[in-house]
Amino acid sequence: MGVTGTGKSSFIADCIGKPVDDQMIGHGLRSRKLHTNAPLILAYSTPGTGRVAVYTLKYNDHTVRLIDTPGFDDTSLSDTDVLTAVAQCFHETYSVDIKLSGIIYIHRISDPRMTGNALKNLEMFKKMCGEESLECVVLATTMWDSVAQRLGNAREEELVSEPLFWGSMKLLGSMVERLSGDKGTEARHNSAMNIVQKIVLKKKKIVLDIQREMVDDHKPLAETSAGQELDKGLREAKLKHQKELKSIQDSMKKADAKTRSLLEDHEKHYQEKLTRLDKDQEILNMSIAEMYKQKEEQLREIIQMKKDQEHQAQQLEARIKRRESELESQYHNQKQAFEKERSEMKASTKAQQEKILQQDANMAKKLQKLENEHAQELRELRAQAQMSQLNNAPASGSAGGALGSFILPMVMVAMIAGGMGGLGGLGS
């Protein structure tokens, strides 16, 4: 236990030897998220958003369960949410005869002083434990690497000597220990386990005052010592905010428009604070039965939400399957159509190719025939020309011979131009 940011979840990580889920450890100005996928044995949720988680480790022959609680003075939870979550956990475990061996209260040695909130929460912690349980409480300091050794020693001495701080608890048997060593090292693990060992070796079981009051005496949380301490703080805060709100409202009556606008924002802020305090008091005054009833209602809502999500997921899956079937059918039909078109195109192309080849063959035959006929005609023409030359040749080189030499070329021209008929005409 301890206020937010002291290193409770980190301490558990040091003990179990591996990091607790990152969502469980705070790394900034805001407090750690309270949702985790880390292995849980138990989880107790408040009517708000608090959660208590339990981790298990082996120590020699012992099974040790470390209970991680949300911190008091949390930025996202009220102290009422935190106390209610812790009270529910302690009530349930004690109701089935599971008792605590001890409590480790963690404090940052780097804090320069005990603030009002820290003192208030420490006092509520004492009321929750009761004097008889304090001998099984370890008051552990963390973050020694953030301060000089001399300064840290002085702060530790102040804590254990001042009765309002840890002085009275130490006198009643509470143990004071330091968590030292660098994070993730064997030295840090050994230091953390040394603190656990202090409790294990006592071999004691304790009943906290808040457990005895709620289970044995059947008191509502508001009537327990811790609840009364918290309720006192709520009432004081409520009176303070009511006075501040009235002062703002009185100032608004006299203010100009611009100032009134600013005051309205402050008025809204304090009204929200008062509404939250009313809600905290309402939660605090619930009986444990009402807490369980509300918890069961929340669980039913979560279960119903999960069922609705599963139903929506099933509907979505069914729509996806139908669409997949439609797409598969469309693809199959289109594929068949394309394959048919391709086959027909191939067949048409093949027929066209065969037709073209046939036409080409026919044309080749015609061309061959034409070439043969032309060659035949040329042969016949040459043969006739030779015969004509022989028949008209002169006996000697007279003028007749000269005329014959002139006529023969003309005859050849006439034969080429007009065929054999032209030649006949020339001869006659």
Buried (B, 14 or more C-beta within 10 A) or exposed (E): BBBBBBBBBBBBBBBBEEBBBEBBBBEEEEBBBBEBEBEBEEEBBBBBBBBBBBBEBEEEEEEBBBBBBBBBBBEBBBBBBBBBBBBBBBBBBBEEEEEBBBBBBBBBBBBEEBEEEBEBBBBBBBBBBBEBBBBBBBBBBBBBEEBEEEEBEEBBEBBBEEEEBBBBBBEBBBBBBBBBBEEEEEEBBEBBBBBBBBBBEBEBEBBBBBBBBBBEEEBBBBBBBBBBBBBEBBEEBBEEBBEBBEEBBEBBEEBEEEEBEEBBEBBEEBEEBBEBBEBBBEBBBBBBEBBBEBBEEEEEEEEEEEEEEEEEEEEEEEEEEEEEEEEEEEEEEEEEEEEEEEEEEEEEEEEEEEEEEEEEEEEEEEEEEEEEEEEEEEEEBEEBBEEBBEEBEEEEEEEEEEEBEEBBEEBBEBBEEEEEEBBEEBEE
